[in-house]
Amino acid sequence: MPATTEPNAQGRIAGRRPVAVVDIGSNSVRLVIYEGNARALTMLFNEKVLSGLGKGIAQTNRLDDRSVASALAALRRFRKLIDQSDVEEVYPLATAAAREATNGPDFVRAAEEAIGVPIRILSGHDEAFYAAQGVAAGFHAPNGIVGDLGGGSLELVDIANGTIGQGLTLPLGGLRLQDLSGNDIAKARAIADSHVAGCGMTGSAEGRPFFAVGGTWRNLAKLHMEQRRYPLHVMHGYEIPAAEMASFLDQVMRGDPDRIPGIAAVSKPRRALLAFGAVALQAVIRHLKPAHVAISALGVREGFLHTLLSEEERRKDPLIEAAHEFAVLRSRSPRHSEELVRFCQRTFETLGIEETPYEERLRHAAVLVSDVGWRAHPDYRGTQSLSMLAHASFEAIDHAGRGYLGLASYYRHEGDFERTGMPEIERLVGARLLEKARVLAALFRVAYILTASMPGILDRLRWRQDPRGGFTLLLPKDLAGLISDKPVARLEQFAKVVDRRLRLDVA
């Protein structure tokens, strides 16, 4: 029997109905079930099967029988999981292998019977467009070149100022490149260089990022992360300078994949295509000349769902939306979180604390999620909040921003701004953003001690500039009893952090 939404399942956003995307690619067949189609997507379930539909297609123009059997078995399983999960809408999408093979139509008919709904066959331009939409969904105001590497093809498209250019598709997918080259890396490099050099996009990424989409490229990034001993194991938004990435790719192409340092981080079935994914990315870096490579965990699937949203929904900031949801699901009072947003905004404006638009946006998100660790043991609220927020499934935030969100809550709970349990995160954040996290945490400590984390007080507090210098935080007369040594000490701590003269008094 299919599951129904449980009224007491308070770990999920009320009123959302699951949607599913089935991605029938040249290398993998994947089912992703999302909590609902919203500006900030959350996965309920994710499973892939490496069927290898595109294997050998460059020579035979046919889908391999064993690969077809594997894919159909996966699709039949996915149908059962979809029914079990009470999915409202199912969107099966098929890419290069299904559209190009001579027996592709026969496979699609069998696949539609297995999954139970019509399958949409994407053209190369469709793949490029939806990959770019995925980047638009997952990054804040992206401006660069999007590349989506599948098993059969590589799609490239320019995205700038919300405008998605005309995409193009190249026959440089990992499986296809392996087949075309006869598993010869030198030949594969020549093939990739020829196609990318002649695609008309030479130098188009200069001074801009290249947004890398696709499982093989994500696994390359995972390997790079492992070799660097990078402190934050989150793929989305991971950035590598182009020159550093090019050197790393050379190492991957030269070595035995099973002997590369850190290779244990990559599953064995994925290792065979790493070198060919490196070849394709090396050609992109050489000819498009990006400043850095940014890894996107969102691609065609998320981009397709993004296009189904209303224009009003697409304009929302996914980071702020996700932070709102986190507050609803985990904080003691979501309404208090909203009041705290307004109180912090008034405080920063009144005290003249300077912020860039980037920092202001991060502050908004950090305030919303500042109470998500309250259920932890008091001795561990700081470290658990830091880990939870730095690793949360947030979109449209870089890794420094993740560290800022976590550290603001960490400092708030610990009360000690000079040490953390994760010093490597502080180095990731940088000096300026680190100082902003300390300022916000010190203000949190004032607000929470005055409110017991409950709504109804912060909107009644006002700042007054004193004639002789400094500022006074004024409480209404009926709240005068809240003033005692502890809130005064917290305000003094905040005053020291922001280098201002501050007092607490009754209006």
C-alpha positions as CSV (number, residue, x, y, z in Angstrom):
1,M,0.0,0.0,0.0
2,P,1.3,3.5,-0.8
3,A,2.3,5.7,2.1
4,T,0.3,8.8,2.9
5,T,1.6,12.0,4.4
6,E,1.6,11.5,8.2
7,P,0.1,14.4,10.1
8,N,2.6,14.0,12.9
9,A,5.6,13.8,10.7
10,Q,6.9,17.1,11.9
11,G,10.3,16.7,10.3
12,R,8.7,17.6,6.9
13,I,7.1,20.8,5.6
14,A,3.4,20.6,6.0
15,G,1.3,20.5,2.8
16,R,4.0,19.5,0.4
17,R,3.4,16.5,-1.9
18,P,6.4,14.6,-3.2
19,V,7.5,14.8,-6.9
20,A,9.9,12.5,-8.6
21,V,12.3,12.8,-11.5
22,V,13.6,9.7,-13.2
23,D,16.8,10.5,-15.1
24,I,17.6,7.9,-17.8
25,G,21.2,8.8,-18.7
26,S,23.9,7.2,-20.8
27,N,25.8,6.0,-17.8
28,S,23.3,5.9,-14.9
29,V,19.5,5.5,-14.3
30,R,18.5,7.5,-11.3
31,L,15.4,8.2,-9.2
32,V,15.2,11.3,-7.1
33,I,12.1,12.0,-5.0
34,Y,11.8,15.5,-3.6
35,E,9.7,16.6,-0.7
36,G,7.9,18.9,-3.1
37,N,8.7,21.2,-6.0
38,A,9.8,24.4,-4.2
39,R,12.4,27.1,-4.6
40,A,14.6,25.3,-2.1
41,L,14.5,21.6,-3.0
42,T,14.9,18.8,-0.4
43,M,15.5,15.2,-1.4
44,L,13.4,12.5,0.2
45,F,15.0,9.6,-1.7
46,N,17.8,9.2,-4.2
47,E,19.0,6.1,-5.9
48,K,21.1,5.4,-9.0
49,V,22.0,2.3,-11.0
50,L,25.0,2.4,-13.3
51,S,23.4,0.6,-16.2
52,G,25.8,2.0,-18.8
53,L,23.2,2.4,-21.6
54,G,25.7,4.4,-23.7
55,K,28.5,1.8,-23.5
56,G,29.7,0.8,-27.0
57,I,27.1,3.0,-28.7
58,A,29.8,4.9,-30.6
59,Q,30.8,1.7,-32.4
60,T,27.4,-0.2,-32.7
61,N,24.8,2.6,-32.6
62,R,22.8,0.3,-30.4
63,L,22.0,0.0,-26.7
64,D,23.7,-3.0,-25.2
65,D,21.2,-5.8,-24.3
66,R,22.6,-6.2,-20.8
67,S,22.5,-2.5,-20.2
68,V,18.9,-2.3,-21.3
69,A,17.9,-5.2,-19.0
70,S,19.7,-3.4,-16.1
71,A,17.9,-0.1,-16.8
72,L,14.5,-1.7,-17.2
73,A,14.9,-3.6,-13.9
74,A,15.8,-0.3,-12.2
75,L,12.8,1.4,-13.7
76,R,10.5,-1.3,-12.4
77,R,11.9,-1.0,-8.9
78,F,11.6,2.8,-9.1
79,R,7.9,2.5,-10.0
80,K,7.3,0.6,-6.8
81,L,9.3,3.2,-4.8
82,I,7.3,6.0,-6.4
83,D,4.0,4.4,-5.4
84,Q,5.2,3.7,-1.9
85,S,6.2,7.3,-1.5
86,D,2.8,8.7,-2.5
87,V,4.4,10.8,-5.3
88,E,2.1,13.4,-6.8
89,E,3.9,13.9,-10.2
90,V,6.5,11.8,-12.0
91,Y,8.8,13.2,-14.7
92,P,10.9,10.7,-16.5
93,L,13.7,12.3,-18.7
94,A,15.9,10.4,-21.2
95,T,19.1,11.8,-22.7
96,A,21.8,11.0,-25.3
97,A,21.8,7.2,-25.4
98,A,18.1,6.8,-25.7
99,R,17.7,9.5,-28.4
100,E,20.7,8.4,-30.5
101,A,20.6,4.6,-30.6
102,T,18.9,2.8,-33.4
103,N,17.1,0.6,-30.9
104,G,16.4,3.6,-28.7
105,P,12.6,3.8,-29.6
106,D,12.2,0.1,-28.6
107,F,13.9,0.8,-25.3
108,V,11.8,3.9,-24.6
109,R,8.6,1.9,-25.2
110,A,9.7,-0.8,-22.7
111,A,10.9,1.9,-20.3
112,E,7.5,3.7,-20.4
113,E,5.8,0.4,-19.6
114,A,8.2,-0.1,-16.7
115,I,7.9,3.4,-15.2
116,G,4.2,3.8,-16.1
117,V,4.2,7.3,-17.6
118,P,5.4,8.8,-20.9
119,I,9.2,9.6,-21.1
120,R,10.4,12.9,-22.3
121,I,13.4,12.6,-24.7
122,L,15.6,15.6,-24.2
123,S,17.6,17.0,-27.2
124,G,21.1,18.3,-26.7
125,H,19.8,21.8,-26.5
126,D,17.2,20.7,-23.9
127,E,20.0,19.2,-21.8
128,A,22.0,22.4,-21.9
129,F,19.0,24.5,-21.1
130,Y,17.9,22.5,-18.1
131,A,21.5,22.1,-16.8
132,A,21.8,25.9,-16.8
133,Q,18.4,26.2,-15.1
134,G,19.8,23.8,-12.4
135,V,22.7,26.2,-11.9
136,A,20.3,29.1,-11.8
137,A,18.3,27.2,-9.1
138,G,21.4,26.4,-7.1
139,F,23.7,29.5,-7.2
140,H,23.0,33.2,-6.3
141,A,23.1,35.3,-9.5
142,P,25.4,32.9,-11.5
143,N,27.5,34.4,-14.2
144,G,29.6,31.9,-16.2
145,I,29.6,28.9,-18.4
146,V,27.7,25.8,-17.4
147,G,29.0,22.4,-18.5
148,D,27.0,19.2,-18.0
149,L,29.0,16.0,-18.6
150,G,27.0,12.8,-19.0
151,G,27.9,9.4,-20.3
152,G,27.2,10.3,-23.9
153,S,27.6,14.0,-24.3
154,L,28.9,17.3,-22.9
155,E,26.5,20.3,-22.9
156,L,27.8,23.8,-22.7
157,V,25.8,27.0,-22.2
158,D,26.4,30.6,-21.1
159,I,24.5,32.0,-18.2
160,A,24.6,35.7,-17.2
161,N,22.3,38.1,-15.4
162,G,19.5,35.6,-15.4
163,T,19.8,35.0,-19.1
164,I,20.5,31.6,-20.5
165,G,22.3,31.5,-23.8
166,Q,21.9,29.1,-26.7
167,G,23.4,25.8,-25.6
168,L,25.4,23.3,-27.6
169,T,26.1,19.6,-27.3
170,L,29.4,17.8,-27.9
171,P,30.0,14.1,-28.2
172,L,32.4,14.1,-25.2
173,G,30.5,12.1,-22.5
174,G,32.7,9.8,-20.4
175,L,31.5,6.6,-22.0
176,R,31.5,7.9,-25.5
177,L,35.0,9.4,-25.1
178,Q,36.2,6.1,-23.8
179,D,34.7,4.3,-26.8
180,L,35.8,6.8,-29.5
181,S,39.4,6.7,-28.2
182,G,39.6,2.9,-27.8
183,N,40.4,3.6,-24.1
184,D,43.5,5.6,-25.1
185,I,43.9,8.7,-23.1
186,A,46.2,10.4,-25.6
187,K,43.6,9.9,-28.4
188,A,40.8,11.0,-26.0
189,R,42.7,14.3,-25.4
190,A,43.0,14.9,-29.1
191,I,39.3,14.3,-29.6
192,A,38.2,16.5,-26.7
193,D,40.6,19.3,-27.7
194,S,39.3,19.2,-31.3
195,H,35.6,19.4,-30.3
196,V,36.0,22.1,-27.6
197,A,38.4,24.3,-29.6
198,G,35.9,24.2,-32.6
199,C,32.7,24.8,-30.6
200,G,32.8,28.6,-30.9
201,M,33.2,29.3,-27.2
202,T,36.9,29.8,-27.0
203,G,37.8,32.2,-24.1
204,S,34.1,32.7,-23.2
205,A,34.7,31.9,-19.5
206,E,37.7,34.2,-19.1
207,G,37.5,35.8,-15.6
208,R,34.3,33.9,-14.9
209,P,33.5,30.5,-13.3
210,F,32.9,27.3,-15.0
211,F,29.9,25.5,-13.4
212,A,30.6,21.7,-13.6
213,V,27.6,19.5,-13.6
214,G,27.5,15.7,-13.6
215,G,28.5,12.7,-11.5
216,T,32.0,12.1,-13.0
217,W,33.0,15.7,-12.4
218,R,31.6,15.6,-8.9
219,N,33.7,12.5,-8.2
220,L,36.8,14.3,-9.5
221,A,36.0,17.1,-7.1
222,K,35.5,14.6,-4.3
223,L,39.0,13.2,-5.0
224,H,40.5,16.7,-5.1
225,M,38.9,17.5,-1.8
226,E,40.2,14.3,-0.3
227,Q,43.8,15.0,-1.4
228,R,43.6,18.5,0.0
229,R,42.2,17.3,3.3
230,Y,39.5,19.9,2.8
231,P,37.5,20.5,6.0
232,L,34.0,20.8,4.5
233,H,32.8,17.7,2.7
234,V,30.0,19.4,0.7
235,M,30.2,19.1,-3.1
236,H,27.9,21.9,-4.0
237,G,29.7,25.2,-4.3
238,Y,33.2,23.7,-4.0
239,E,35.5,25.9,-5.9
240,I,38.9,25.1,-7.4
241,P,41.2,27.7,-9.2
242,A,41.5,26.7,-12.8
243,A,45.3,26.3,-12.8
244,E,45.2,24.1,-9.7
245,M,42.4,22.0,-11.3
246,A,44.4,21.6,-14.5
247,S,47.4,20.3,-12.6
248,F,45.2,17.9,-10.6
249,L,43.5,16.6,-13.8
250,D,46.9,15.8,-15.3
251,Q,47.7,13.7,-12.3
252,V,44.4,11.8,-12.7
253,M,44.9,11.2,-16.5
254,R,48.5,9.8,-15.9
255,G,47.8,7.5,-13.0
256,D,46.2,4.1,-12.5
257,P,42.8,5.1,-11.1
258,D,43.1,2.5,-8.3
259,R,46.4,3.9,-7.1
260,I,45.6,7.7,-7.1
261,P,46.0,9.2,-3.6
262,G,42.6,9.5,-1.9
263,I,40.8,7.2,-4.4
264,A,39.0,5.4,-1.6
265,A,36.6,8.4,-1.6
266,V,35.3,7.4,-5.1
267,S,33.2,4.3,-5.5
268,K,34.8,1.6,-7.6
269,P,32.2,1.6,-10.4
270,R,32.9,5.3,-10.9
271,R,36.7,5.1,-11.2
272,A,36.9,3.8,-14.8
273,L,35.5,7.1,-16.2
274,L,37.5,9.5,-14.0
275,A,40.3,9.9,-16.5
276,F,37.9,10.6,-19.4
277,G,36.0,13.1,-17.3
278,A,39.4,14.7,-16.5
279,V,40.1,14.8,-20.3
280,A,36.9,16.7,-21.0
281,L,37.4,19.1,-18.2
282,Q,41.0,19.7,-19.1
283,A,39.9,20.7,-22.6
284,V,37.3,23.1,-21.2
285,I,39.8,24.8,-19.0
286,R,42.4,25.0,-21.8
287,H,40.0,26.5,-24.4
288,L,37.3,28.3,-22.4
289,K,39.8,29.7,-19.9
290,P,37.6,30.0,-16.7
291,A,39.0,31.6,-13.6
292,H,37.9,28.7,-11.5
293,V,35.7,25.6,-11.5
294,A,32.6,25.5,-9.3
295,I,30.9,22.2,-8.6
296,S,27.1,22.1,-8.9
297,A,25.1,19.4,-7.3
298,L,22.1,20.6,-9.2
299,G,21.7,19.9,-12.8
300,V,19.1,18.8,-15.4
301,R,16.7,17.2,-12.9
302,E,16.5,20.2,-10.7
303,G,16.6,22.6,-13.6
304,F,13.6,20.9,-15.1
305,L,11.6,21.3,-11.9
306,H,12.8,24.9,-11.6
307,T,11.1,25.7,-14.9
308,L,7.8,24.4,-13.6
309,L,7.7,27.0,-10.8
310,S,6.0,30.3,-11.2
311,E,8.1,33.3,-12.0
312,E,7.4,34.7,-8.5
313,E,8.6,31.5,-6.9
314,R,11.8,31.5,-9.1
315,R,12.6,35.0,-8.0
316,K,12.9,33.9,-4.3
317,D,16.3,33.4,-2.8
318,P,16.7,29.7,-2.2
319,L,19.1,30.2,0.7
320,I,16.6,32.4,2.6
321,E,13.8,30.0,1.7
322,A,15.8,27.0,3.0
323,A,16.7,28.9,6.2
324,H,13.0,29.7,6.8
325,E,12.2,26.0,6.4
326,F,15.0,25.0,8.8
327,A,13.6,27.5,11.4
328,V,10.1,26.0,11.0
329,L,11.4,22.4,11.4
330,R,14.0,22.9,14.1
331,S,13.8,26.1,16.1
332,R,11.8,26.7,19.3
333,S,9.8,29.5,17.7
334,P,9.9,30.4,14.0
335,R,8.1,33.6,14.9
336,H,10.9,34.5,17.2
337,S,13.3,33.9,14.4
338,E,11.5,36.4,12.2
339,E,11.5,39.0,15.0
340,L,15.2,38.4,15.5
341,V,15.8,39.2,11.8
342,R,14.1,42.6,12.3
343,F,15.9,43.3,15.6
344,C,19.3,42.5,14.1
345,Q,18.6,44.6,11.1
346,R,17.7,47.6,13.3
347,T,20.7,47.1,15.5
348,F,23.2,46.9,12.6
349,E,21.7,50.0,11.0
350,T,21.5,52.0,14.3
351,L,25.1,51.1,15.3
352,G,26.5,51.7,11.8
353,I,27.9,48.2,11.4
354,E,29.0,48.0,7.8
355,E,28.1,45.1,5.6
356,T,28.3,44.3,1.9
357,P,25.1,42.9,0.2
358,Y,26.7,39.5,0.4
359,E,27.3,39.7,4.1
360,E,23.8,41.1,4.8
361,R,22.2,38.2,2.9
362,L,24.3,35.7,4.9
363,R,23.3,37.5,8.2
364,H,19.6,37.1,7.3
365,A,20.1,33.4,6.8
366,A,22.2,33.0,9.9
367,V,19.6,34.7,12.1
368,L,16.8,32.4,10.8
369,V,18.8,29.2,11.7
370,S,20.4,30.5,14.9
371,D,18.2,28.3,17.2
372,V,18.3,25.0,15.3
373,G,20.6,23.3,17.9
374,W,18.5,23.8,20.9
375,R,17.5,20.1,21.4
376,A,21.2,19.1,21.8
377,H,22.9,18.6,25.1
378,P,23.9,22.1,26.4
379,D,27.6,21.1,26.3
380,Y,27.4,20.3,22.6
381,R,24.9,22.8,21.2
382,G,27.7,24.9,19.7
383,T,29.6,22.1,18.0
384,Q,26.5,20.4,16.8
385,S,25.0,23.6,15.4
386,L,28.3,24.4,13.6
387,S,28.4,20.9,12.0
388,M,24.8,20.9,11.1
389,L,24.7,24.3,9.4
390,A,28.1,24.0,7.7
391,H,27.0,20.7,6.1
392,A,23.3,21.5,5.6
393,S,21.6,20.9,2.2
394,F,21.6,24.7,1.4
395,E,21.8,26.1,-2.1
396,A,23.0,29.5,-3.3
397,I,25.8,29.7,-0.7
398,D,29.5,29.3,-1.0
399,H,31.6,27.4,1.5
400,A,32.8,30.5,3.4
401,G,29.2,31.4,3.9
402,R,28.5,27.9,5.2
403,G,31.2,28.4,7.7
404,Y,29.8,31.8,8.7
405,L,26.3,30.3,9.4
406,G,27.8,27.6,11.6
407,L,30.2,29.8,13.5
408,A,27.6,32.4,14.3
409,S,25.6,29.7,16.1
410,Y,28.7,28.1,17.6
411,Y,29.9,31.4,19.2
412,R,26.4,32.1,20.4
413,H,26.2,28.9,22.3
414,E,29.8,28.8,23.5
415,G,30.2,32.4,24.5
416,D,33.9,32.1,23.7
417,F,34.8,33.9,20.5
418,E,38.5,32.9,20.6
419,R,38.4,29.2,20.0
420,T,36.3,26.6,18.2
421,G,36.2,22.8,18.0
422,M,36.7,23.2,14.2
423,P,39.5,25.7,13.7
424,E,39.9,24.7,10.0
425,I,36.4,26.1,9.4
426,E,37.6,29.5,10.7
427,R,40.4,29.5,8.1
428,L,37.9,28.6,5.4
429,V,35.7,31.6,6.4
430,G,38.4,34.3,6.4
431,A,39.2,37.1,8.8
432,R,36.4,39.6,7.8
433,L,33.6,37.1,7.7
434,L,34.8,35.6,10.9
435,E,34.6,38.9,12.6
436,K,31.0,39.4,11.3
437,A,30.1,36.0,12.7
438,R,31.4,37.1,16.1
439,V,29.5,40.3,16.0
440,L,26.2,38.6,15.2
441,A,26.8,35.9,17.8
442,A,27.3,38.5,20.5
443,L,24.1,40.1,19.5
444,F,22.3,36.7,19.6
445,R,23.5,36.3,23.2
446,V,21.8,39.6,24.1
447,A,18.5,38.8,22.3
448,Y,18.1,35.2,23.5
449,I,18.7,36.1,27.2
450,L,16.0,38.8,27.1
451,T,13.4,36.6,25.3
452,A,13.9,33.0,26.5
453,S,13.7,32.3,22.7
454,M,10.0,33.2,22.6
455,P,8.3,35.8,20.5
456,G,6.6,39.1,21.6
457,I,9.6,41.0,23.0
458,L,12.1,41.9,20.3
459,D,9.8,44.0,18.2
460,R,9.2,46.2,21.4
461,L,12.8,47.0,21.9
462,R,14.3,50.2,20.6
463,W,17.8,51.7,20.3
464,R,18.4,55.4,21.3
465,Q,21.5,57.3,20.5
466,D,22.8,59.0,23.7
467,P,23.7,62.7,23.6
468,R,27.1,62.1,25.2
469,G,27.9,59.2,22.8
470,G,27.0,55.6,22.7
471,F,23.6,53.9,22.5
472,T,20.9,52.6,24.9
473,L,18.7,49.6,24.3
474,L,15.4,50.6,25.7
475,L,12.8,48.1,27.1
476,P,9.2,49.1,27.7
477,K,8.2,49.7,31.4
478,D,6.3,46.4,31.7
479,L,9.4,44.5,30.7
480,A,11.7,46.3,33.2
481,G,11.9,43.1,35.3
482,L,14.0,41.5,32.5
483,I,16.9,43.8,33.3
484,S,19.5,42.1,35.6
485,D,23.2,41.4,35.9
486,K,23.2,38.7,33.2
487,P,21.6,40.6,30.3
488,V,23.7,43.6,31.2
489,A,26.9,41.5,31.1
490,R,25.8,40.1,27.7
491,L,25.3,43.6,26.4
492,E,28.7,44.6,27.7
493,Q,30.2,41.7,25.8
494,F,28.5,42.8,22.6
495,A,29.7,46.4,23.2
496,K,33.2,45.1,23.4
497,V,32.9,43.1,20.2
498,V,31.5,46.1,18.2
499,D,33.6,48.7,20.0
500,R,30.6,50.9,21.1
501,R,29.4,52.3,24.4
502,L,26.1,50.5,25.1
503,R,23.6,50.6,27.9
504,L,20.4,48.7,28.9
505,D,17.5,50.8,30.3
506,V,13.8,51.3,30.6
507,A,12.0,53.7,28.2
